[in-house]
Amino acid sequence: MEYVRIKDDFIKLGQALKLAGLVGSGVDAKMVIQDGLVFVNGEVELQRGKKLYPGDVVTFQDESFQIEA
């Protein structure tokens, strides 16, 4: 599993997908999230602005990463 380190208390889902290199832009992030292709902690997440905190696990296209402080 990969790790995405954040500086602040949280990061939004769309930003995390870009930071992890799983999407190329915010528009791409919006589309895959709206299409129900992104999972947060094992559940489908449809909100691009979902706040992610250290310990949260994001999965997209068989790739997973965990948020860490």
C-alpha positions as CSV (number, residue, x, y, z in Angstrom):
1,M,0.0,0.0,0.0
2,E,1.2,3.5,-0.8
3,Y,1.0,6.4,1.6
4,V,0.1,10.0,1.0
5,R,1.6,12.4,3.6
6,I,-0.4,15.6,4.4
7,K,0.7,18.7,6.2
8,D,-2.7,19.8,7.4
9,D,-5.3,18.1,9.6
10,F,-7.2,16.8,6.5
11,I,-7.1,16.7,2.7
12,K,-10.1,16.6,0.3
13,L,-10.7,13.4,-1.7
14,G,-10.2,15.0,-5.1
15,Q,-6.9,16.6,-4.0
16,A,-5.7,13.3,-2.5
17,L,-6.3,11.4,-5.8
18,K,-4.2,14.0,-7.7
19,L,-1.5,13.9,-5.1
20,A,-1.3,10.1,-5.3
21,G,-1.0,10.4,-9.0
22,L,-4.2,8.3,-9.7
23,V,-5.8,11.1,-11.8
24,G,-4.4,13.9,-13.9
25,S,-6.6,16.7,-12.9
26,G,-9.4,17.9,-10.7
27,V,-11.9,17.3,-13.5
28,D,-10.7,13.7,-13.8
29,A,-11.1,13.3,-10.1
30,K,-14.6,14.7,-10.2
31,M,-15.6,12.3,-12.9
32,V,-14.3,9.1,-11.3
33,I,-15.8,10.1,-7.9
34,Q,-19.2,10.9,-9.4
35,D,-19.1,7.6,-11.3
36,G,-18.8,5.7,-8.0
37,L,-15.3,4.3,-8.8
38,V,-13.6,5.6,-5.6
39,F,-13.8,3.9,-2.3
40,V,-12.9,5.4,1.1
41,N,-12.4,2.9,3.9
42,G,-14.2,0.2,1.8
43,E,-17.3,2.2,0.9
44,V,-18.2,4.1,-2.3
45,E,-17.7,7.8,-1.9
46,L,-19.5,10.2,-4.1
47,Q,-18.3,13.6,-2.6
48,R,-15.3,15.1,-4.2
49,G,-14.9,17.4,-1.1
50,K,-15.0,14.5,1.4
51,K,-12.4,15.3,4.1
52,L,-9.8,12.6,4.6
53,Y,-7.9,12.2,7.8
54,P,-4.8,10.2,8.8
55,G,-5.6,6.5,8.7
56,D,-8.2,6.8,5.9
57,V,-7.7,4.4,3.0
58,V,-8.6,5.3,-0.5
59,T,-9.0,2.7,-3.3
60,F,-9.4,3.4,-7.1
61,Q,-8.8,1.0,-9.9
62,D,-7.2,-1.7,-7.7
63,E,-4.7,0.9,-6.3
64,S,-4.9,1.9,-2.6
65,F,-3.2,4.5,-0.5
66,Q,-3.5,5.6,3.1
67,I,-3.4,9.1,4.4
68,E,-0.7,9.8,7.0
69,A,0.3,12.9,8.9
